[in-house]
């Protein structure tokens, strides 16, 4: 017959104090390593800072007007006044009328305006050009008058209502 007496188990002897057992049990929580994620975040930040272009938005370019008008400036020369108006009075058409007040010369073509402005002064003169804008004039015609003035080598160009 088999011996049915159970053998006594040897006593469990722990060599670690109870405080350390609790510390080991709480550190068994698995947490992801965040170092690679932080590295990638900083690399993306540096990439976007290096590759981005900081330019001002269209229409947000700062500008300032002189404190005194062109006609009151130190230039002793009489300014040339260019009147920009609609080709037909009271209507906003696709054609503008450009008139130089001193000579009463009128044109509706931009190239003719350039010729009139170029013949109105010598290239070395600092004669101011004052662009007077009438009501019901499209902005493109005012810009065209300004462009033809700079093309004709006017260095002082002002605007007047």
N, CA and C of each residue as an Amber inpcrd file, in Angstrom:
protein
   483
   0.7770000  -1.1420000   0.0000000   0.0000000   0.0000000   0.0000000
   0.8450000   1.2430000   0.0000000   0.3280000   2.2200000  -0.6050000
   1.1030000   3.4470000  -0.7420000   0.9820000   4.2820000   0.5180000
   2.0100000   4.9610000   0.7470000   2.0630000   5.8240000   1.9240000
   1.1720000   7.0270000   1.6540000   0.0750000   7.1620000   2.3620000
  -0.8840000   8.2250000   2.1440000  -0.6180000   9.4450000   2.9930000
   0.3780000   9.3790000   3.7810000   0.7240000  10.5230000   4.6000000
   1.3360000  11.6010000   3.7320000   0.8300000  12.8100000   3.8400000
   1.3600000  13.9090000   3.0400000   2.6310000  14.4320000   3.6730000
   3.5420000  14.7010000   2.8230000   4.8000000  15.2380000   3.3050000
   4.6080000  16.7170000   3.6240000   5.0880000  17.1800000   4.7440000
   4.9500000  18.6040000   5.0540000   5.8030000  19.4470000   4.1050000
   5.2450000  20.5910000   3.6960000   5.9680000  21.5070000   2.7820000
   6.9820000  22.2790000   3.5930000   8.1080000  22.5090000   3.0010000
   9.1020000  23.3060000   3.7310000   8.6230000  24.7510000   3.8270000
   8.9370000  25.4570000   4.8920000   8.5000000  26.8460000   5.0370000
   9.1440000  27.7430000   3.9820000   8.3520000  28.7690000   3.4800000
   8.8470000  29.7090000   2.4640000   9.6400000  30.7890000   3.1800000
  10.8290000  30.9280000   2.7480000  11.7020000  31.9290000   3.3440000
  11.9500000  32.9930000   2.2730000  11.5820000  34.2240000   2.5780000
  11.8130000  35.3220000   1.6370000  13.0040000  36.1100000   2.1120000
  13.8260000  36.4560000   1.1610000  15.0200000  37.2050000   1.5250000
  14.8560000  38.7040000   1.3010000  13.7000000  39.1590000   0.8070000
  13.4820000  40.5920000   0.6080000  12.5080000  41.1000000   1.6530000
  12.7530000  42.2790000   2.1860000  11.8310000  42.8200000   3.1750000
  10.4830000  43.1490000   2.5240000   9.3950000  43.2520000   3.2880000
   8.0680000  43.4820000   2.7250000   7.9240000  44.8160000   1.9810000
   8.6510000  45.8220000   2.3670000   8.5630000  47.1210000   1.6840000
   8.9710000  47.0100000   0.2180000  10.0110000  46.3000000  -0.0440000
  10.4930000  46.1670000  -1.4180000   9.5390000  45.3390000  -2.2700000
   8.8540000  44.4130000  -1.6710000   7.8990000  43.6290000  -2.4190000
   6.8080000  44.5210000  -2.9940000   6.3290000  45.4840000  -2.2180000
   5.2940000  46.4050000  -2.6990000   5.8340000  47.2900000  -3.8160000
   7.0460000  47.7540000  -3.7250000   7.6370000  48.5940000  -4.7640000
   7.7450000  47.8290000  -6.0710000   8.1320000  46.5890000  -6.0010000
   8.2410000  45.7910000  -7.2210000   6.8750000  45.5550000  -7.8380000
   5.8700000  45.3800000  -7.0140000   4.5320000  45.1230000  -7.5330000
   3.9680000  46.3530000  -8.2490000   4.2360000  47.5630000  -7.7520000
   3.7130000  48.7600000  -8.3890000   4.4920000  49.1400000  -9.6400000
   5.7270000  48.7330000  -9.7850000   6.5180000  49.0650000 -10.9670000
   6.2670000  48.1030000 -12.1120000   5.4080000  47.1660000 -11.9310000
   5.1530000  46.2100000 -12.9990000   4.1670000  46.7470000 -14.0410000
   3.6760000  48.0330000 -13.8920000   2.7830000  48.6410000 -14.8740000
   3.5910000  48.9410000 -16.1300000   3.0850000  48.5070000 -17.2760000
   3.7940000  48.6810000 -18.5350000   3.4230000  50.0440000 -19.1240000
   4.4120000  50.8940000 -19.4150000   4.2080000  52.2060000 -20.0240000
   5.0670000  52.2920000 -21.2740000   4.5450000  52.9090000 -22.3390000
   5.3540000  53.0180000 -23.5640000   6.5070000  54.0010000 -23.3650000
   7.5640000  53.7490000 -24.1080000   8.7240000  54.6290000 -24.0560000
   8.4210000  55.8630000 -24.9130000   8.4310000  57.0320000 -24.3170000
   8.0610000  58.2650000 -25.0250000   9.2310000  58.9440000 -25.7310000
  10.4180000  58.4810000 -25.5600000  11.5870000  59.1270000 -26.1650000
  11.5100000  59.1840000 -27.6840000  11.1710000  58.1100000 -28.4050000
  11.0840000  58.2220000 -29.8670000  10.0130000  59.2070000 -30.3240000
   8.8860000  59.2500000 -29.6180000   7.8330000  60.1830000 -30.0030000
   8.2890000  61.6390000 -29.8310000   8.9980000  61.9210000 -28.7600000
   9.5020000  63.2760000 -28.5290000  10.5470000  63.6300000 -29.5820000
  11.4000000  62.6840000 -29.9520000  12.4070000  62.9250000 -30.9920000
  11.7480000  63.2680000 -32.3270000  10.7240000  62.5210000 -32.7010000
  10.0270000  62.7650000 -33.9700000   9.3300000  64.1210000 -33.9340000
   8.7420000  64.4750000 -32.8020000   8.0630000  65.7670000 -32.6780000
   9.0400000  66.9170000 -32.8780000  10.2030000  66.8390000 -32.2650000
  11.1930000  67.9070000 -32.4380000  11.7350000  67.9520000 -33.8640000
  11.9000000  66.8080000 -34.4900000  12.3630000  66.8020000 -35.8790000
  11.3310000  67.4420000 -36.8080000  10.0460000  67.1700000 -36.5830000
   9.0010000  67.8050000 -37.3870000   8.9660000  69.3090000 -37.1490000
   9.1130000  69.7210000 -35.9140000   9.1320000  71.1430000 -35.5870000
  10.2760000  71.8520000 -36.3030000  11.4480000  71.2740000 -36.2620000
  12.6090000  71.8710000 -36.9420000  12.3880000  71.8790000 -38.4530000
  11.8230000  70.8180000 -39.0140000  11.5640000  70.7560000 -40.4520000
  10.6330000  71.8840000 -40.8840000   9.5380000  72.0930000 -40.1630000
   8.5890000  73.1300000 -40.5470000   9.1520000  74.5260000 -40.3380000
   9.9880000  74.7230000 -39.3540000  10.6090000  76.0360000 -39.1650000
  11.5940000  76.3460000 -40.2840000  12.3310000  75.3450000 -40.7240000
  13.3400000  75.5670000 -41.7640000  12.7020000  75.7390000 -43.1330000
  11.6320000  74.9980000 -43.4200000  11.0610000  75.0330000 -44.7660000
   9.9800000  76.0770000 -44.9610000   9.4860000  76.6900000 -43.9050000
   8.4110000  77.6740000 -44.0890000   8.9810000  79.0060000 -44.5480000
   8.2160000  79.7010000 -45.3510000   8.6170000  81.0110000 -45.8690000
   7.7090000  82.0580000 -45.2390000   8.3050000  83.0120000 -44.5750000
   7.5370000  84.0480000 -43.9040000   7.4830000  85.2730000 -44.8050000
   6.3730000  85.4170000 -45.5470000   6.1900000  86.5640000 -46.4280000
   4.9000000  87.2600000 -46.0250000   4.8140000  88.5460000 -46.2440000
   3.5670000  89.2390000 -45.8940000   2.4470000  88.8520000 -46.8540000
   1.2360000  88.8630000 -46.3550000   0.0850000  88.5640000 -47.1900000
  -0.1090000  89.6550000 -48.2290000  -0.7680000  89.2830000 -49.3440000
  -1.0820000  90.2820000 -50.3480000  -2.0300000  91.3060000 -49.7660000
  -1.8060000  92.5480000 -50.0990000  -2.6580000  93.6010000 -49.5860000
  -2.2800000  94.0570000 -48.2030000  -1.2590000  93.4460000 -47.6000000
  -0.8430000  93.8050000 -46.2610000   0.5340000  94.4570000 -46.2460000
   0.9890000  94.9470000 -47.3740000   2.3000000  95.5820000 -47.4360000
   2.1830000  96.9800000 -46.8410000   2.9850000  97.2940000 -45.8410000
   2.8480000  98.6080000 -45.1950000   3.3180000  99.7380000 -46.1120000
   2.6850000 100.8410000 -45.9770000   3.0580000 102.0160000 -46.7550000
   2.7240000 103.2700000 -45.9790000   3.4070000 104.3250000 -46.2560000
   3.1160000 105.5700000 -45.5700000   3.1890000 106.7210000 -46.5720000
   2.3450000 107.6890000 -46.3760000   2.3140000 108.8570000 -47.2340000
   3.1710000 109.9440000 -46.6180000   3.7320000 110.8170000 -47.4230000
   4.5320000 111.9140000 -46.8700000   3.6470000 112.8590000 -46.0650000
   4.2730000 113.5690000 -45.1100000   3.5050000 114.4700000 -44.2520000
   3.0120000 115.6950000 -45.0120000   3.7110000 116.1300000 -46.0360000
   3.2320000 117.2470000 -46.8590000   3.0700000 116.7790000 -48.2920000
   2.1910000 117.4150000 -49.0110000   1.8940000 116.9510000 -50.3620000
   3.0550000 117.2600000 -51.2990000   3.0070000 116.6700000 -52.4700000
   4.0910000 116.8390000 -53.4450000   4.1740000 118.2900000 -53.9050000
   3.0370000 118.9680000 -54.0090000   3.0550000 120.3470000 -54.4950000
   3.6800000 121.2990000 -53.4740000   3.7090000 120.9280000 -52.1900000
   4.3060000 121.7860000 -51.1760000   5.7490000 121.4050000 -50.8800000
   6.2790000 120.4750000 -51.5930000   7.6400000 120.0140000 -51.3210000
   8.6520000 121.0730000 -51.7200000   9.8920000 120.7440000 -51.4990000
  10.9560000 121.7060000 -51.7640000  11.2550000 121.8950000 -53.2470000
  10.5720000 121.1670000 -54.1160000  10.7940000 121.2820000 -55.5460000
  10.2330000 122.6120000 -56.0660000  11.0800000 123.4480000 -56.6870000
  10.5960000 124.7230000 -57.2090000   9.8320000 124.5720000 -58.5260000
   9.8910000 123.4020000 -59.1240000   9.2290000 123.1990000 -60.4050000
   7.7280000 123.0170000 -60.2120000   6.9610000 123.5300000 -61.1560000
   5.5080000 123.4000000 -61.0970000   5.1220000 121.9610000 -61.4300000
   4.2970000 121.3340000 -60.5830000   3.9480000 119.9400000 -60.8420000
   3.0410000 119.7880000 -62.0540000   3.1260000 118.6300000 -62.6660000
   2.2540000 118.2890000 -63.7810000   1.0540000 117.5560000 -63.1950000
  -0.1410000 118.0510000 -63.4840000  -1.3540000 117.4290000 -62.9650000
  -1.9920000 116.5950000 -64.0580000  -2.2030000 115.3200000 -63.7370000
  -2.8220000 114.3790000 -64.6590000  -4.1910000 114.0120000 -64.0950000
  -5.2110000 114.2590000 -64.8650000  -6.5750000 113.9710000 -64.4320000
  -7.0130000 112.6450000 -65.0510000  -7.4920000 111.7300000 -64.1980000
  -7.9680000 110.4310000 -64.6620000  -9.4690000 110.3880000 -64.4130000
 -10.2270000 110.2100000 -65.4830000 -11.6790000 110.1870000 -65.3670000
 -12.2810000 109.1800000 -66.3150000 -13.5680000 108.9240000 -66.1790000
 -14.2280000 108.0060000 -67.1170000 -14.3250000 108.6380000 -68.4980000
 -14.2960000 107.8120000 -69.5370000 -14.3520000 108.3270000 -70.8980000
 -15.6940000 108.9790000 -71.1800000 -16.7580000 108.4420000 -70.6110000
 -18.0870000 109.0240000 -70.7380000 -18.4820000 109.4820000 -69.3460000
 -18.8620000 110.7530000 -69.2020000 -19.1640000 111.3050000 -67.8840000
 -20.2550000 110.5240000 -67.1790000 -20.0100000 110.2090000 -65.8940000
 -21.0030000 109.5650000 -65.0500000 -21.1250000 108.0690000 -65.2210000
 -20.3850000 107.4590000 -66.1150000 -20.4840000 106.0190000 -66.3100000
 -19.1300000 105.3630000 -66.0600000 -19.1970000 104.1910000 -65.5020000
 -17.9800000 103.4330000 -65.2170000 -17.7360000 102.4570000 -66.3660000
 -16.9810000 102.8840000 -67.3640000 -16.7650000 102.0820000 -68.5690000
 -15.3950000 101.4180000 -68.5230000 -15.0930000 100.6690000 -69.5540000
 -13.8090000  99.9950000 -69.6700000 -12.7500000 100.8940000 -70.3040000
 -13.0630000 102.1560000 -70.5010000 -12.1250000 103.1060000 -71.1020000
 -12.0030000 104.2980000 -70.1610000 -10.7770000 104.7740000 -69.9940000
 -10.5510000 105.9490000 -69.1490000 -10.0650000 107.1040000 -70.0090000
 -10.2600000 108.2960000 -69.4750000  -9.7960000 109.5130000 -70.1500000
  -8.6830000 110.1050000 -69.2990000  -7.5110000 110.2840000 -69.8860000
  -6.3510000 110.8710000 -69.2180000  -6.1430000 112.2740000 -69.7840000
  -6.1170000 113.2770000 -68.9100000  -5.9600000 114.6660000 -69.3540000
  -4.8390000 115.3220000 -68.5650000  -3.8850000 115.9280000 -69.2860000
  -2.8480000 116.7330000 -68.6360000  -3.3840000 118.1570000 -68.5860000
  -3.5500000 118.6800000 -67.3610000  -4.2320000 119.9650000 -67.1690000
  -3.5000000 121.1460000 -67.7980000  -2.1770000 121.1640000 -67.6900000
  -1.4370000 122.3360000 -68.1750000  -1.5390000 122.4960000 -69.6880000
  -1.5430000 121.4110000 -70.4180000  -1.5880000 121.5000000 -71.8800000
  -2.9550000 121.1150000 -72.4430000  -3.8760000 120.6570000 -71.6050000
  -5.2120000 120.2260000 -72.0160000  -5.1630000 119.1380000 -73.0890000
  -4.1050000 118.3240000 -73.0690000  -4.0120000 117.1910000 -73.9910000
  -4.7350000 116.0070000 -73.3570000  -5.5350000 115.3270000 -74.1580000
  -6.3550000 114.2270000 -73.6630000  -6.1240000 112.9900000 -74.5140000
  -6.1180000 111.8280000 -73.8560000  -5.9870000 110.5570000 -74.5590000
  -6.7340000 109.4820000 -73.7800000  -7.0280000 108.3920000 -74.4600000
  -7.6450000 107.2350000 -73.8030000  -6.7390000 106.0120000 -73.8670000
  -5.5970000 106.1340000 -74.5160000  -4.6810000 105.0140000 -74.6900000
  -3.4880000 105.1560000 -73.7420000  -3.0340000 104.0470000 -73.1580000
  -1.9350000 104.0760000 -72.1970000  -0.6080000 104.4360000 -72.8650000
  -0.3750000 103.9540000 -74.0780000   0.8780000 104.2800000 -74.7710000
   0.9290000 105.7570000 -75.1440000  -0.2050000 106.3250000 -75.5380000
  -0.2490000 107.7600000 -75.8190000  -0.0270000 108.5640000 -74.5380000
  -0.5400000 108.0630000 -73.4250000  -0.3080000 108.7310000 -72.1400000
   1.1720000 108.7500000 -71.8110000   1.8560000 107.6470000 -72.0480000
   3.3000000 107.6100000 -71.8140000   4.0120000 108.6580000 -72.6620000
   3.6430000 108.7670000 -73.9290000   4.2780000 109.7510000 -74.8090000
   4.0050000 111.1760000 -74.3330000   2.7710000 111.4460000 -73.8820000
   2.4480000 112.7850000 -73.3660000   3.2410000 113.1040000 -72.1060000
   3.3400000 112.1410000 -71.2090000   4.0820000 112.3650000 -69.9620000
   5.5810000 112.5080000 -70.2240000   6.1110000 111.7060000 -71.1430000
   7.5390000 111.7880000 -71.4520000   7.8860000 113.1190000 -72.1190000
   6.9750000 113.6660000 -72.9190000   7.2570000 114.9370000 -73.5910000
   7.0230000 116.1350000 -72.6650000   6.3850000 115.9090000 -71.5190000
   6.0800000 117.0220000 -70.6120000   7.2590000 117.4560000 -69.7560000
   8.2660000 116.6430000 -69.6350000   9.4410000 117.0460000 -68.8580000
  10.6850000 116.3690000 -69.4060000  11.8390000 116.9210000 -69.0350000
  13.1180000 116.3450000 -69.4270000  13.4460000 115.1880000 -68.4870000
  14.2930000 114.2680000 -68.9160000  14.5760000 113.0670000 -68.1340000
  15.2550000 113.3860000 -66.8070000  16.0790000 114.3920000 -66.7330000
  16.8100000 114.7220000 -65.5130000  16.0110000 115.5650000 -64.5360000
  14.9000000 116.1480000 -64.9770000  14.1010000 117.0080000 -64.0940000
  13.4310000 116.1930000 -62.9980000  13.2200000 116.8360000 -61.8540000
  12.4810000 116.2170000 -60.7530000  11.0890000 116.8160000 -60.6600000
  10.4410000 116.9640000 -61.8030000   9.1010000 117.5370000 -61.8290000
   8.1370000 116.5410000 -61.1880000   7.3580000 116.9790000 -60.2060000
   6.3850000 116.0550000 -59.6080000   5.1900000 115.8330000 -60.5340000
   4.6380000 114.6410000 -60.4570000   3.4340000 114.2930000 -61.1980000
   2.3390000 114.0390000 -60.1740000   1.2400000 114.7760000 -60.2970000
   0.1070000 114.6070000 -59.3880000  -1.0320000 113.9910000 -60.1910000
  -1.4830000 112.8370000 -59.7430000  -2.5830000 112.1370000 -60.4090000
  -3.8590000 112.4820000 -59.6610000  -4.7600000 113.1630000 -60.3460000
  -6.0370000 113.5520000 -59.7550000  -7.1030000 112.5890000 -60.2670000
  -7.7610000 111.9000000 -59.3390000  -8.7300000 110.8640000 -59.6950000
 -10.1430000 111.4100000 -59.5290000 -10.9370000 111.2760000 -60.5730000
 -12.3370000 111.6950000 -60.5180000 -13.2120000 110.5550000 -60.0150000
 -14.4600000 110.8640000 -59.7260000 -15.4060000 109.8430000 -59.2860000
 -15.6940000 108.8630000 -60.4220000 -16.1070000 107.6710000 -60.0400000
 -16.5170000 106.6250000 -60.9760000 -15.3920000 106.1740000 -61.9140000
 -14.1600000 106.1280000 -61.3990000 -13.0210000 105.6580000 -62.1890000
 -12.5840000 104.3150000 -61.6270000 -12.3610000 103.3740000 -62.4990000
 -11.9030000 102.0460000 -62.0680000 -10.4600000 102.1410000 -61.5830000
 -10.1350000 101.3320000 -60.5870000  -8.8020000 101.3600000 -59.9810000
  -7.7160000 100.9890000 -60.9900000  -8.0220000 100.1400000 -61.9280000
  -7.0190000  99.7270000 -62.9150000  -6.4990000 100.9050000 -63.7380000
  -7.3330000 101.9140000 -63.9660000  -6.8840000 103.0760000 -64.7470000
  -5.9730000 103.9790000 -63.9190000  -6.2130000 104.0460000 -62.6240000
  -5.3340000 104.8200000 -61.7350000  -3.9620000 104.1530000 -61.6740000
  -3.9530000 102.8270000 -61.5570000  -2.6860000 102.0850000 -61.5390000
  -1.9640000 102.2350000 -62.8720000  -2.7190000 102.2290000 -63.9640000
  -2.1090000 102.4050000 -65.2910000  -1.4580000 103.7800000 -65.4140000
  -2.1200000 104.8140000 -64.8940000  -1.5330000 106.1590000 -64.9180000
  -0.2480000 106.2020000 -64.0940000  -0.2590000 105.5590000 -62.9270000
   0.9440000 105.5030000 -62.0920000   2.0660000 104.7580000 -62.8200000
   1.7350000 103.6280000 -63.4410000   2.7490000 102.8500000 -64.1660000
   3.3530000 103.6360000 -65.3240000   2.5230000 104.3750000 -66.0610000
   3.0380000 105.1690000 -67.1780000   3.8970000 106.3330000 -66.6620000
   3.5570000 106.8580000 -65.4850000   4.3850000 107.9110000 -64.8810000
   5.7610000 107.3980000 -64.4930000   5.8260000 106.2090000 -63.9000000
   7.1440000 105.6460000 -63.5580000   7.9020000 105.2380000 -64.8100000
   7.1870000 104.7940000 -65.8380000   7.8390000 104.4420000 -67.1050000
   8.4350000 105.6820000 -67.7750000   7.7880000 106.8390000 -67.5640000
   8.2820000 108.0940000 -68.1400000   9.3290000 108.7550000 -67.2370000
   9.8100000 108.0330000 -66.2200000  10.9020000 108.4640000 -65.3320000
  10.5250000 109.5980000 -64.3820000   9.2940000 109.6470000 -63.9590000
   8.9040000 110.5910000 -62.9000000   9.3100000 109.9500000 -61.5750000
  10.0200000 110.7280000 -60.7490000  10.4840000 110.1920000 -59.4580000
   9.5340000 110.5650000 -58.3220000   8.7860000 111.6440000 -58.4750000
   7.8530000 112.0980000 -57.4440000   6.4480000 112.0350000 -58.0200000
   5.6790000 111.0500000 -57.5500000   4.3060000 110.8750000 -58.0170000
   3.3960000 110.8930000 -56.8030000   2.3800000 111.7530000 -56.8730000
   1.4200000 111.8600000 -55.7770000   0.0020000 111.6900000 -56.2740000
  -0.9250000 111.5730000 -55.3260000  -2.3390000 111.4110000 -55.6690000
  -3.1450000 112.5060000 -55.0090000  -4.2460000 112.8610000 -55.6810000
  -5.1150000 113.9310000 -55.1980000  -6.5530000 113.5790000 -55.5660000
  -7.4650000 113.8470000 -54.6610000  -8.8900000 113.5990000 -54.9620000
  -9.4870000 114.7620000 -55.6950000
